[in-house]
Amino acid sequence: MESVKVPDTSNARVDKSLGIKECEIECRKNFSCTGYTAVDINGEGSGCIAWFGELADIKEYTEGGQAFFVRVDELRERKREEAERHKKGRAKEKEGSLDLS
């Protein structure tokens, strides 16, 4: 998500030693991690804030704010994408079928 007010930090942890890529890796390793962002909103420094549990009070802005990465269950996301492809494939089959009666 771009240009957001990050969630309430009551269930977040800060690690100033991690860059954003390392933060992503750590979040993916921890099933309780629900999202993460850089501490430095300008993106010039290092530091990571990771959330654990419900993400409350996120606001999307038209301008300003910062990038926030929501962790998505990869298996669930793959299944959703697979179902979408299957659905589109069946729709194309129906379009391409001929009524020969």
C-alpha positions as CSV (number, residue, x, y, z in Angstrom):
1,M,0.0,0.0,0.0
2,E,1.3,3.4,-0.9
3,S,0.6,6.7,0.8
4,V,-0.8,5.5,4.1
5,K,-0.9,6.3,7.7
6,V,0.6,3.2,9.3
7,P,-1.5,1.2,11.8
8,D,-1.7,1.7,15.5
9,T,1.7,0.7,16.9
10,S,0.5,-0.9,20.1
11,N,1.1,-4.4,18.6
12,A,4.3,-3.5,16.6
13,R,8.0,-4.0,17.2
14,V,10.8,-1.8,16.0
15,D,14.2,-3.1,14.9
16,K,16.5,-0.3,13.8
17,S,19.2,-2.7,12.6
18,L,17.1,-4.1,9.7
19,G,16.7,-2.6,6.3
20,I,13.4,-3.0,4.4
21,K,14.4,-6.1,2.5
22,E,15.5,-7.8,5.7
23,C,12.3,-6.7,7.4
24,E,10.3,-8.4,4.6
25,I,12.3,-11.6,5.1
26,E,11.8,-11.6,8.9
27,C,8.1,-10.9,8.5
28,R,7.6,-13.8,6.0
29,K,9.3,-16.1,8.5
30,N,7.0,-15.2,11.3
31,F,3.3,-16.3,10.8
32,S,2.2,-13.8,13.4
33,C,3.6,-10.9,11.4
34,T,0.8,-9.0,9.6
35,G,2.6,-6.1,8.0
36,Y,5.8,-4.0,8.0
37,T,7.3,-0.7,6.9
38,A,10.5,1.2,7.1
39,V,11.2,3.3,10.2
40,D,12.6,6.1,8.0
41,I,9.7,7.3,5.9
42,N,12.1,9.0,3.5
43,G,13.6,5.6,2.7
44,E,17.2,6.8,3.2
45,G,18.0,5.0,6.5
46,S,17.5,1.6,7.9
47,G,15.0,0.4,10.5
48,C,11.9,-1.8,10.4
49,I,8.5,-1.7,12.1
50,A,6.7,-5.0,12.1
51,W,3.1,-5.5,13.2
52,F,1.8,-8.6,14.9
53,G,-2.0,-9.1,15.1
54,E,-4.8,-6.9,13.9
55,L,-3.9,-3.9,11.8
56,A,-6.0,-1.1,13.2
57,D,-6.4,2.5,12.1
58,I,-4.8,2.4,8.6
59,K,-5.6,5.4,6.6
60,E,-4.9,5.9,2.9
61,Y,-3.9,9.4,1.7
62,T,-4.0,10.8,-1.8
63,E,-0.6,12.4,-1.1
64,G,2.1,11.9,1.6
65,G,2.1,9.0,4.0
66,Q,4.4,6.1,3.5
67,A,4.6,2.6,2.0
68,F,3.2,-0.1,4.1
69,F,3.5,-3.8,3.3
70,V,0.7,-6.1,4.3
71,R,1.7,-9.8,4.7
72,V,-0.6,-12.1,2.7
73,D,-0.7,-15.8,3.4
74,E,1.2,-17.1,0.3
75,L,-0.7,-20.4,0.1
76,R,-4.0,-18.7,0.3
77,E,-3.0,-16.1,-2.3
78,R,-1.8,-18.9,-4.7
79,K,-5.1,-20.7,-4.3
80,R,-7.0,-17.5,-5.0
81,E,-4.9,-16.8,-8.1
82,E,-5.4,-20.4,-9.3
83,A,-9.2,-20.2,-8.8
84,E,-9.2,-17.0,-10.8
85,R,-7.2,-18.6,-13.7
86,H,-9.6,-21.6,-13.6
87,K,-12.6,-19.3,-13.6
88,K,-11.3,-17.3,-16.6
89,G,-10.4,-20.5,-18.5
90,R,-13.9,-21.9,-18.0
91,A,-15.4,-18.6,-19.2
92,K,-13.2,-18.8,-22.4
93,E,-14.4,-22.4,-22.9
94,K,-18.0,-21.3,-22.8
95,E,-17.3,-18.4,-25.3
96,G,-15.6,-20.8,-27.7
97,S,-18.1,-23.7,-27.5
98,L,-20.5,-24.2,-30.4
99,D,-24.1,-25.4,-30.2
100,L,-24.2,-28.1,-32.8
101,S,-27.8,-29.1,-32.2
